[in-house]
Amino acid sequence: MPYIDLEDIRIALKDASHIFEVVSFIMLVPIAVTLYYSSNYDAIHIIKEISAFVVPAVIFYILYHVLKGLRSEGTTRTKHAMITVAMVWLMIPVIGSLPFLIRGILNPADSFFESISGWTATGFTMIRNVDNTPQDILFYRSLTEWVGGIGIVVLALAVFMRKGTVAMVYYSSERGEQRIKPSIKNTVIETWKIYFVYTLACIVLLFIAGMGMFDAINHSFAALATGGFSRHTDSIAYFHNPLIEFILMIFMLIGSISFLLHFRIFNGEYKTVLRNVEFKAFLALLLVAMLVITLNLYLHDTSKSIIDIIREGSFHTISSLTTTGFSTADIGKWPEFSQAILMLLMYIGGFYGSTSGGIKLLRLVVIIKLIHYNLRKLILPKTAIVRMKIGSRALGGDEIIGSLGMSFAYLIIAVIGGLIIASLGYGTLSSLYLSLSAMGSVGLSPVSGDAWFNMPVIGKFTMIALMWIGRLEIFPVLIFLGSFMIRRDSR
């Protein structure tokens, strides 16, 4: 674990100040919804309602002014960016929990859980009756997912726009190292343009399909962010509309594809996309998983029509692989084999450089290539030269070690999280499912009712930690924790 001195912490905090400035203005956006949907226009009542968003906005703005004044002589390096990212992904959900707390929607622990579930675009909820929750609170939840899906830091970069390699470190901490444009500034701008266009298209299509405008906005935010918060307790099952489900499946898939590939699609480079190794692997995995789950569901429950089973199986397969978390059925009643397949899909996740969670499909491709490489080395003569490639690009040792390290560390932490949850009285399979769902920013749960809402505090905070660690892909968290190990000069 690297040692971090006080100067490193000051640099990280100063960089965090700019992110807090941006978030302070984001917190004010739901006020428009408060004013529009308020049933009581008494001044005192309105002030009490909007205070839920004004108070955290003021706190963020005060933090911005305090932290930007910190004196630091050093320049931002990779370790500082990692500390900053890990720090803001904790501090923002903590302060962002205030709307739920001030309005009396949830208790402190559940408010923090709900907040980090939104900002990490996970979609777990501790609100028992979502349908009767105030619209501005529901909009706020969806907004946190929409911003959190593309990344708080990416949004902040669009505002304070750090230059050079440091900007790339901040951008890659959220979206991966794929550049859409040569400059980081244009890359961020193009990323937001693509994200906004798809969100607008999803809103329009859902509205045409029969959703009300408010529902369409909220579910579009969640679909593109691969988040999963719904405006209704029954999630997408509330609508019981095949067209709405189809549109959401399309946009969940869109959200799980890297922004670089979307940019190429907009530029008409369709052959490049079709030749992409990650795209081909994603398509193959998706089709096989759909087929296996549909067959297993059909053999388990012959009372349903094959059309309903295909519809249910396909929706949850896409919801799991894209790590969105929308649901149309109680997956806790599914056969364990299908639940296990969904767990595997949640572990893998979507494309590198997308809004999806999981280890990312590209890392799975690297692991498969490594297995294939070792098999060839065993079969071919020792003098044969064997290279590992993805497409036409040769893989370096650092890339292979990085992919293996991340994938195994991810799995180990998920298993530990599952064991902690299992120790609280939950089933082993359900516990591991919850752990992987939290780490993968999925939000699907086989546990429901009182067993979910009455989860012990240690279970809730375990899942909070898993959502935080999984969203940051582990290593920034380790570097952040290393910041508490202040270096002491030995003399």
TIRO-940758 format. One record per residue (C-alpha): residue in one letter; x, y, z. Coordinates in steps of 0.001 Angstrom, whole numbers, padded with zeros to 6 digits, always signed. Layout:
<nodes>
aXYZ...
</nodes>
This chain:
<nodes>
m+000000+000000+000000p+001581+003356-001028y+002103+005976+001649i+000459+009349+001178d+001607+012526+002902l-000431+015574+003947e+000565+017480+000820d-001017+014733-001307i-004257+015042+000671r-004290+018832+000259i-003869+018495-003515a-006683+015933-003694l-009026+018061-001579k-008324+021140-003685d-009239+019232-006840a-012369+017918-005117s-013507+021500-004505h-014279+021992-008205i-016423+018858-008265f-018353+020054-005212e-019021+023352-006963v-020681+021554-009870v-022718+019269-007588s-023956+022291-005589f-025797+023487-008700i-027066+019984-009551m-028747+019863-006134l-030871+022881-007065v-032352+021326-010237p-035130+019323-008455i-036507+022573-006995a-038243+023193-010338v-040077+019879-009907t-040943+020801-006309l-042565+024041-007431y-044392+022408-010347y-045901+019509-008379s-046433+021169-005013s-050034+020839-003792n-049619+023643-001263y-048359+027058-002363d-048099+028444+001161a-044701+030172+001397i-043623+028377+004578h-044604+024986+003132i-042668+025663-000083i-039583+026800+001843k-039653+023616+003913e-039894+021477+000784i-037142+023202-001208s-034865+023288+001850a-034294+019578+001231f-032263+020579-001829v-031051+024035-000808v-029330+022814+002381p-027075+020239+000676a-026439+022701-002186v-025201+025281+000331i-023016+022679+002082f-021410+021687-001224y-020812+025335-002118i-019230+026060+001272l-016962+023026+000810y-015981+024385-002601h-014913+027741-001159v-013115+026228+001826l-011215+023553-000087k-010229+025662-003096g-008307+027930-000708l-006038+025121+000493r-002396+025858-000178s-000472+023195-002044e+002853+023427-003809g+002721+020153-005711t+000970+019327-008984t-001782+016782-009447r-000552+013294-010295t-002305+009963-010774k-002418+009095-007078h-004037+012464-006294a-006705+011900-008930m-007458+008455-007479i-007763+009866-003934t-010016+012674-005180v-012308+010329-007081a-012652+007887-004168m-013251+010761-001763v-015972+012538-003733w-017803+009270-004405l-018212+008978-000625m-018758+012601+000351i-021329+013375-002329p-023647+010466-001381v-023303+011370+002322i-024357+014993+001763g-026708+013888-001023s-028661+011819+001502l-030027+014995+003130p-033096+015379+000842f-034421+011993+002000l-033641+012832+005619i-034951+016415+005678r-038226+015421+004044g-038664+012513+006464i-038695+009898+003708l-036028+007657+005269n-033929+007313+008429p-030210+008297+008327a-028839+004852+007385d-031482+004265+004713s-031020+007817+003370f-027293+007172+002884f-028087+003810+001273e-030608+005405-001114s-028221+008225-001972i-025196+006091-002781s-027456+003693-004689g-028480+006641-006866w-025110+008315-007363t-023441+004983-008204a-026332+004212-010614t-027156+000989-008771g-030905+001258-008236f-031474-000488-004902t-034150+001305-002905m-035151+001396+000746i-038396+003288+000017r-041267+000878+000726n-043974+002665-001272v-042320+004388-004211d-045639+005256-005872n-046653+007533-002993t-043294+009275-002694p-043209+013016-003628q-042351+013623-007283d-039418+015939-006584i-037732+013286-004428l-038265+010681-007155f-036886+013067-009767y-033877+013743-007543r-033196+009987-007313s-033340+009652-011093l-031161+012724-011590t-028461+011293-009327e-028460+008127-011436w-028287+010054-014702v-025333+012155-013526g-023721+009263-011656g-024065+006950-014645i-021781+008995-016844g-019752+010070-013829i-019667+013027-011468v-016064+013695-012388v-016784+013733-016132l-019477+016342-015523a-017059+018394-013449l-014378+018123-016149a-016798+019736-018582v-016897+022730-016233f-013421+023239-014775m-011660+021262-017551r-008242+020238-016303k-005672+020009-019066g-003074+017452-020037t-002486+013941-018725v-004144+014672-015374a-007446+015354-017128m-007152+011973-018819v-006572+010295-015454y-009756+011889-014104y-011716+010979-017240s-010447+007380-017316s-011382+006933-013660e-015006+007221-014828r-015168+006202-018481g-011974+004294-019202e-009029+005397-021299q-010797+005462-024652r-010646+008890-026279i-013372+009935-028678k-011407+013013-029765p-007659+013806-029567s-008182+016335-026766i-009766+015491-023436k-011940+018616-023639n-013548+017544-026915t-013825+013960-025646v-015863+015114-022637i-018049+017358-024799e-018755+014570-027312t-019504+012139-024485w-022135+014462-023042k-023637+015198-026471i-024095+011472-027159y-025540+010885-023705f-027989+013756-023990v-029203+012806-027492y-029924+009204-026460t-031688+010348-023281l-033912+012707-025247a-034722+009973-027783c-035641+007540-025000i-037953+010099-023365v-039798+010713-026632l-040197+007008-027463l-041422+006078-023979f-043929+008922-024089i-045218+007728-027470a-045428+004164-026087g-047821+005289-023375m-045768+006526-020429g-046627+009857-018872m-043957+012529-019436f-042726+012452-015830d-042426+008655-015922a-040698+008835-019303i-038079+011297-018029n-037336+009306-014891h-037105+005931-016616s-035010+007346-019461f-032516+008742-016948a-032288+005308-015314a-032090+003322-018578l-029244+005333-020160a-027351+005428-016877t-027965+001659-016561g-029236+002594-013111g-032591+000954-012427f-034539+003355-010209s-038197+003225-011148r-041039+005596-010379h-043085+002629-009196t-042755-000009-006488d-043344-002779-009049s-040641-001340-011326i-041387-001918-015044a-043992-004581-014228y-046248-001666-013244f-046834-000782-016922h-047364-004329-018229n-046595-002973-021682p-044465-005032-024137l-043594-001936-026217i-042291-000049-023172e-040238-003098-022181f-038796-003350-025701i-037826+000340-025783l-036165+000058-022377m-034262-003056-023480i-032910-001134-026480f-031763+001807-024370m-030316-000391-021638l-028193-001968-024363i-027279+001487-025694g-026196+002575-022221s-023968-000488-021864i-022048+000177-025112s-018919+002332-024960f-019174+005976-025973l-016349+005425-028460l-018456+002907-030390h-021450+005249-030274f-019291+007998-031749r-018286+005673-034574i-021929+004710-035162f-022866+008394-035469n-020020+008782-037980g-021298+005887-040073e-018394+003527-039234y-020688+000508-038982k-018130-002043-040229t-015681-000945-037530v-018335-001520-034888l-019312-004946-036252r-015635-006009-036290n-015113-004867-032689v-014077-007844-030534e-015960-006597-027474f-019131-006057-029519k-019020-009579-030944a-018376-011092-027512f-021225-009054-026017l-023667-010164-028705a-022693-013828-028370l-022918-013781-024578l-026269-012005-024647l-027873-014430-027108v-026572-017545-025338a-027684-016271-021932m-031137-015404-023268l-031529-018867-024764v-030339-020718-021641i-032454-018665-019213t-035570-018871-021394l-035218-022658-021686n-034657-023023-017938l-037693-020839-017112y-039862-022799-019539l-038882-026134-017994h-039439-024748-014504d-042873-023205-015114t-044945-024653-017962s-048037-022665-016907k-046800-019542-018699s-046902-019092-022447i-043629-019282-024344i-044078-015648-025407d-044326-014468-021790i-041295-016546-020812i-039209-015174-023700r-040308-011660-022769e-039481-012121-019083g-036203-013954-019667s-034929-011539-022322f-035732-008456-020244h-033906-009683-017142t-030967-011015-019144i-030437-007562-020656s-031137-005855-017341s-028437-007989-015652l-025737-007899-018334t-026106-004146-018782t-026187-003837-014945t-029359-001727-015098g-031607-003501-012609f-035062-002872-014052s-037423-005748-013303t-040703-007159-014606a-040928-010212-012311d-039899-011534-008901i-036558-013166-009692g-036463-014593-006160k-039010-017145-007430w-036865-018123-010404p-034969-021447-010439e-031509-021180-008870f-029831-022030-012177s-031292-018933-013851q-030378-016813-010840a-026812-018114-011090i-026655-017120-014771l-027855-013616-013873m-025121-013457-011202l-022504-014314-013805l-023850-011627-016145m-023793-009033-013339y-020174-009929-012618i-019197-009444-016269g-021155-006263-017031g-021129-004176-020200f-018537-002477-022375y-015389-000767-021190g-016064+002974-021369s-019855+002688-020935t-022208+003477-018041s-022343-000219-017048g-020798-001776-013973g-019167-005186-013498i-015598-006084-014388k-016406-005046-017987l-016601-007407-020929l-013175-006429-022268r-011497-007911-019203l-013378-011167-019748v-012116-011196-023347v-008538-010724-022077i-008945-013657-019651i-010329-015895-022428k-007455-014862-024693l-004995-015739-021912i-006518-019218-021525h-006354-019711-025296y-002742-018493-025310n-001714-021027-022655l-003459-023856-024470r-001601-023007-027681k+001703-022858-025790l+001080-026378-024481i+000144-027803-027892l+002643-026031-030172p+006394-026680-030222k+008426-024761-027639t+010136-022827-030427a+006805-021484-031725i+006170-017765-031231v+002691-017173-029851r+001281-013694-029338m-001823-012541-027523k-003980-010169-029541i-007349-008483-029335g-008262-007811-032910s-005067-006556-034555r-003622-005128-031323a-001075-007110-029319l-001688-007303-025584g+001047-006170-023240g+001946-007766-019942d+000657-004809-017915e-002766-005053-019571i-003015-008775-018859i-001906-008437-015232g-004232-005455-014745s-007236-007336-016095l-006516-010441-014024g-005817-008415-010887m-008999-006386-011190s-011183-009418-012022f-009930-011572-009146a-009894-008746-006601y-013469-007918-007626l-014578-011520-007138i-012802-011901-003784i-014425-008736-002396a-017839-009835-003694v-017463-013213-001957i-016434-011527+001308g-019433-009202+001036g-021679-012193+000373l-020349-014012+003437i-021049-010985+005648i-024621-010757+004343a-025071-014532+004736s-023979-014256+008381l-027055-012084+008971g-029390-014972+008182y-029857-014653+004415g-029441-017633+002093t-025980-018229+000614l-027091-017824-003005s-029198-014748-002216s-026305-013198-000257l-023808-013675-003069y-026426-012379-005520l-026907-009210-003432s-023145-008725-003126l-022528-009035-006867s-025562-006860-007589a-024210-004125-005315m-020657-004294-006659g-021857-004366-010244s-024146-001341-009749v-027072-003529-010790g-029798-003211-008166l-031604-006499-008836s-032491-008351-005638p-033848-011850-004986v-034789-010642-001481s-037991-008642-001087g-040539-007474+001471d-039616-007213+005150a-036526-009358+004643w-035160-006560+002441f-036394-003437+004199n-035536-004767+007673m-031989-005736+006733p-029661-005166+009718v-027586-001987+009617i-024356-003967+009154g-025865-005513+006020k-026856-002117+004639f-023407-000658+005259t-021777-003731+003734m-023774-003108+000575i-022959+000611+000716a-019256-000288+000800l-019719-002747-002074m-021505-000126-004204w-018686+002357-003539i-015876-000136-004213g-017525-001572-007325r-018292+001825-008846l-014640+002847-008495e-013284-000526-009648i-011386-001180-006411f-007953+000402-006925p-008887+004065-006302v-010436+002869-003035l-007192+001136-002025i-005194+004273-002795f-007717+006378-000872l-007462+004086+002159g-003700+004391+001825s-004095+008137+002378f-004735+007351+006040m-001296+005804+006267i+000653+009033+006631r+004330+008644+005845r+006701+009021+008752d+010319+009834+008047s+012512+007321+009818r+015668+008907+011167
</nodes>
